[in-house]
Amino acid sequence: MTLSLKQLAEAREALGTPLFAGLAGDVEVSFEFFPPKTEKMEETLWDTLTTLAPLGPKFVSVTYGAGGSTRERTHATVARIASETAIPAAAHLTCVDATRDEIDTIAQSYWDAGVRHIVALRGDPPRMGEKFVAHPKGYANAAELVKGLKQVAPFEISVAAYPETHPDADCADSDIDNLKRKLDAGADQAITQFFFSPEAFFRFRDAYTRAGITAPILPGILPVSNVATTRKIAGACGTEIPQWMNDLFEGLDDHPTTRQLVAATVAAEMCRRLYSGGVRHFHFYTLNRAELSFAICHLLGLRAPKAAAAPVLQENAA
């Protein structure tokens, strides 16, 4: 990776001054949520959204369960965000267990509800451990899905990228080729799977730049609050958890407050190093909690306007 003079100066400053001193706050952020299962979880999600909204996210996205298992809840959550807030809402949509007509109908219903952004994914198989098999009348992959969505409506479309290579890819080069196909099909940007090494992202950035990809690639940041859960997710998506990180969380199972402090420190330091390498948009996997993401944004210099008293709801909202 070749760093510009400005990036080298930022790297020197990061090494020679307090790590987060004097940051310009020139970052953009976006946040991911999952659809709530209960009324209490919905209240927690809305509290989280209210806390994060004054940071001015470029968009917030809502996930879609394996096999479309959260289809209705995803739609309800995204539609509520679109109708009751000023935050651009993005809905995840996958190819799994659905025909093209069914997916196109879902996409049209999002457009009719005011949703203008789709996160288009191949999707995980409905049962853990199985291989993805396309529906015989469905979209075969994410590139086909992107092309189909663009025919439904002029959505803004994000797709997935894998700094440490998708588990189903036979090599890193073929994974980059697949990413390029998705972008060439009409996607506007990509969001990476989470990772825990800045170098993994920088190597990935070098690789996709060599492949001629110029679309924005947003690094996905997961502040780790539950190490056991993170290990399961990381194993399924091919993300490496460094041993030093395992060591940091060792012995903290019964100390949730300390775990949060450690998690914020680890994620914030990684974001600072990404910032020194030129990254200016961070996408946070919030797990429907605000504290860690809000703290990291604050450390990166992002501040809510003083006049913003958390007015997430528009004046005419019910």
PyMOL commands that set and color helices and strands:
alter all, ss='L'
color gray80, all
select helices_A, chain A and resi 5-16+39-55+66-68+71-84+100-112+142-152+172-184+198-210+227-237+243-249+256-276+291-299
alter helices_A, ss='H'
color red, helices_A
select strands_A, chain A and resi 28-33+60-62+89-94+117-121+156-161+189-192+217-218+220-221+281-285
alter strands_A, ss='S'
color yellow, strands_A
deselect
rebuild
show_as cartoon
